[in-house]
Amino acid sequence: MPATPKERNTRSNSNAQNITLQDIKTLIENCKTEILIAVNNKVDKLSETIGSLVKCVEGLKERQEQLEQKCRKLEDRCNHEMTKKAISDHENVRDTYEELEKRFDRRRNIIIRGVDERGGGTPQERQRWDTREMQSIMMEIGFEDCLHGEPQRLGRLNQGKPRPLRVTCSNVGKKLEFLTKSKRLKHSAHFSNVYINPDLTPMQQQESRKLQEELKERRQAGEDVFIHRGRIMRREDFQNFQ
């Protein structure tokens, strides 16, 4: 028996309804699969990114450790250099102070070489001999007796060679006057072999030797130069300066 229009319409609606639900279910499954694939792909990429970040962090940590080691070495080196410099500066200051102290102690002293020395007798007799010799030298150059204390022999007694004499003047001005007038001794019959110089420290002696060497070289080169107050001057410049 043929179906009525109402029945045909009912069956058609039922089939349409069944197909739609199946399509939706299939669509959901397909979407679920696509989403899972997409999520897995994202997770894989994220894992790769995290792995790269981990390697980068590890590299940064290693680099940081290297930099810290270099900084520690640099700090240690700086501290060592600063310590060495501080020690060197301290030693330089100490050496300079000691040198200045020596120069101050010798500022009024004069060293006299070539004065006959009495070999025998008591120390008192030898001291009186040296005092008389000094008085004779001062009379020879016309220098008044402005010595402070007794003259002193330097070094050990040597029968074959007279030891240098150290004398101390009452002040620096008298010392300079003594040195100036001592040039007259080269014309003396008895004291022409006597040489008088300031009492210099070892450093001053070294500086004096260098100055004498430079003076000799410049004179050999034809310069008219001389030493004045611890430095070499040309005679022309000195006359203009005067």
C-alpha positions as CSV (number, residue, x, y, z in Angstrom):
1,M,0.0,0.0,0.0
2,P,1.5,3.3,-1.1
3,A,2.6,5.7,1.6
4,T,0.6,8.7,2.1
5,P,2.2,12.1,1.6
6,K,2.3,12.6,5.4
7,E,4.1,9.3,5.9
8,R,6.6,10.1,3.1
9,N,7.3,13.4,4.7
10,T,7.8,11.9,8.1
11,R,10.3,9.3,6.8
12,S,12.1,12.0,4.9
13,N,12.5,14.2,8.0
14,S,13.7,11.2,10.0
15,N,16.4,10.3,7.4
16,A,17.5,13.9,7.3
17,Q,17.7,14.0,11.0
18,N,19.8,10.8,11.2
19,I,22.3,12.0,8.6
20,T,22.8,15.3,10.4
21,L,23.7,13.6,13.7
22,Q,26.1,11.2,12.0
23,D,27.7,14.0,10.1
24,I,28.1,16.0,13.3
25,K,29.6,13.0,15.1
26,T,32.1,12.4,12.2
27,L,32.9,16.1,12.1
28,I,33.6,16.1,15.8
29,E,35.9,13.2,15.5
30,N,37.7,14.7,12.5
31,C,38.0,18.0,14.4
32,K,39.2,16.2,17.5
33,T,41.9,14.4,15.4
34,E,43.0,17.6,13.7
35,I,43.1,19.4,17.1
36,L,45.2,16.6,18.6
37,I,47.5,16.7,15.6
38,A,47.8,20.5,15.8
39,V,48.4,20.3,19.6
40,N,51.0,17.6,19.2
41,N,52.8,19.7,16.5
42,K,52.7,22.7,18.9
43,V,54.0,20.6,21.7
44,D,56.8,19.2,19.6
45,K,57.8,22.8,18.5
46,L,57.5,24.0,22.1
47,S,59.7,21.1,23.2
48,E,62.3,22.1,20.6
49,T,62.1,25.7,21.7
50,I,62.5,24.7,25.3
51,G,65.4,22.5,24.4
52,S,67.1,25.4,22.6
53,L,66.4,27.7,25.6
54,V,67.9,25.1,27.9
55,K,71.0,24.9,25.8
56,C,71.2,28.7,25.6
57,V,70.8,29.0,29.4
58,E,73.5,26.4,29.9
59,G,75.8,28.2,27.5
60,L,75.1,31.5,29.4
61,K,75.9,29.8,32.7
62,E,79.2,28.5,31.3
63,R,80.0,31.9,29.9
64,Q,79.1,33.5,33.2
65,E,81.4,31.2,35.0
66,Q,84.2,32.0,32.6
67,L,83.6,35.7,33.0
68,E,83.6,35.3,36.8
69,Q,86.9,33.4,36.7
70,K,88.4,36.2,34.5
71,C,87.1,38.8,36.9
72,R,88.6,37.0,39.9
73,K,91.9,36.7,38.1
74,L,91.8,40.3,37.1
75,E,90.9,41.3,40.6
76,D,93.7,39.2,42.1
77,R,96.1,40.7,39.5
78,C,95.0,44.3,40.3
79,N,95.3,43.6,44.0
80,H,98.7,42.2,43.5
81,E,99.8,45.1,41.3
82,M,98.4,47.6,43.8
83,T,100.1,45.8,46.6
84,K,103.4,45.8,44.8
85,K,103.0,49.5,43.9
86,A,102.1,50.4,47.5
87,I,105.2,48.5,48.7
88,S,107.3,50.2,46.1
89,D,105.9,53.6,46.9
90,H,106.5,52.9,50.6
91,E,110.1,51.9,49.9
92,N,110.7,54.9,47.7
93,V,109.3,57.2,50.3
94,R,111.4,55.5,53.0
95,D,114.6,55.6,50.8
96,T,114.0,59.3,50.0
97,Y,113.5,60.1,53.6
98,E,116.6,58.3,54.6
99,E,118.6,60.0,51.9
100,L,117.3,63.4,52.9
101,E,118.2,62.6,56.5
102,K,121.7,61.6,55.6
103,R,122.2,64.8,53.5
104,F,120.9,66.9,56.4
105,D,123.3,65.2,58.8
106,R,126.2,66.0,56.5
107,R,125.2,69.5,55.4
108,R,128.0,71.2,57.5
109,N,130.6,68.5,56.9
110,I,133.8,68.6,54.8
111,I,136.0,65.8,53.7
112,I,139.7,66.5,53.5
113,R,142.1,64.1,51.7
114,G,145.9,64.1,51.7
115,V,146.5,65.4,55.2
116,D,149.5,63.7,56.8
117,E,148.6,61.3,59.5
118,R,150.7,60.3,62.5
119,G,151.0,56.6,62.6
120,G,152.2,56.0,66.2
121,G,151.3,57.3,69.6
122,T,148.1,57.3,71.5
123,P,144.7,58.2,70.1
124,Q,144.9,61.5,72.0
125,E,148.2,62.3,70.5
126,R,147.0,61.5,67.0
127,Q,143.9,63.7,67.6
128,R,146.1,66.6,68.6
129,W,148.2,66.1,65.5
130,D,145.2,66.2,63.3
131,T,143.9,69.3,65.0
132,R,147.2,71.1,64.5
133,E,147.2,70.1,60.8
134,M,143.7,71.5,60.4
135,Q,144.7,74.8,62.1
136,S,147.7,75.0,59.7
137,I,145.4,74.5,56.7
138,M,143.0,77.2,57.8
139,M,145.8,79.6,58.4
140,E,147.1,78.8,54.9
141,I,143.8,79.7,53.2
142,G,143.0,82.6,55.5
143,F,139.9,80.9,57.1
144,E,139.0,81.6,60.7
145,D,138.6,78.7,63.0
146,C,134.8,78.0,62.8
147,L,134.9,74.3,63.2
148,H,132.5,72.4,65.4
149,G,134.2,69.7,67.3
150,E,137.4,67.8,66.6
151,P,138.4,66.5,63.1
152,Q,137.8,62.8,62.7
153,R,139.7,60.2,60.6
154,L,137.5,57.9,58.5
155,G,138.2,54.2,58.0
156,R,140.8,51.9,59.5
157,L,144.3,53.1,60.3
158,N,146.7,52.4,57.3
159,Q,150.4,53.1,57.8
160,G,151.0,53.6,54.1
161,K,148.2,56.0,53.3
162,P,146.6,58.8,55.3
163,R,142.9,58.4,56.0
164,P,140.5,61.2,55.0
165,L,139.5,63.7,57.6
166,R,136.0,64.8,58.3
167,V,135.5,68.2,59.8
168,T,132.2,70.0,60.7
169,C,131.8,73.7,60.4
170,S,129.7,75.8,62.7
171,N,127.1,76.5,59.9
172,V,126.5,75.9,56.2
173,G,127.7,79.4,55.3
174,K,131.1,78.7,56.8
175,K,131.3,75.4,55.0
176,L,130.8,77.1,51.7
177,E,133.4,79.7,52.6
178,F,135.8,77.0,53.5
179,L,135.3,75.2,50.2
180,T,135.7,78.4,48.2
181,K,139.0,79.4,50.0
182,S,140.3,75.8,49.8
183,K,141.2,76.5,46.1
184,R,144.2,78.5,47.4
185,L,145.8,75.2,48.6
186,K,147.0,74.4,45.0
187,H,149.5,77.2,45.4
188,S,150.6,76.0,48.9
189,A,154.1,74.6,49.4
190,H,153.0,72.2,52.1
191,F,149.3,71.4,51.3
192,S,149.2,71.4,47.4
193,N,148.3,67.7,47.5
194,V,145.4,68.3,49.9
195,Y,141.9,68.1,48.4
196,I,138.8,69.4,50.2
197,N,135.2,68.4,49.1
198,P,131.7,68.3,50.6
199,D,130.7,65.3,52.6
200,L,128.5,63.5,50.1
201,T,126.2,60.6,50.6
202,P,126.7,57.5,48.3
203,M,123.9,58.7,46.1
204,Q,125.3,62.2,45.8
205,Q,128.7,60.7,45.0
206,Q,127.2,58.7,42.2
207,E,125.4,61.8,40.9
208,S,128.7,63.7,41.1
209,R,130.5,61.1,39.1
210,K,127.9,61.2,36.4
211,L,128.1,65.0,36.3
212,Q,131.9,64.9,36.0
213,E,131.6,62.4,33.1
214,E,129.1,64.6,31.3
215,L,131.3,67.7,32.0
216,K,134.3,65.9,30.5
217,E,132.3,64.8,27.4
218,R,130.9,68.2,26.7
219,R,134.3,69.9,27.2
220,Q,135.8,67.4,24.7
221,A,133.1,68.3,22.3
222,G,134.3,72.0,22.5
223,E,131.8,73.4,24.9
224,D,132.9,76.0,27.5
225,V,131.1,74.6,30.5
226,F,131.6,74.1,34.2
227,I,129.7,72.8,37.3
228,H,127.8,75.4,39.3
229,R,125.7,74.3,42.3
230,G,125.2,70.8,41.1
231,R,124.5,71.4,37.5
232,I,126.5,72.0,34.3
233,M,126.3,75.5,32.9
234,R,127.8,77.2,29.8
235,R,130.1,80.1,30.8
236,E,128.3,82.4,28.4
237,D,124.9,81.6,29.9
238,F,126.4,82.0,33.4
239,Q,127.8,85.5,32.6
240,N,124.4,86.6,31.1
241,F,122.7,85.2,34.2
242,Q,125.0,87.2,36.5
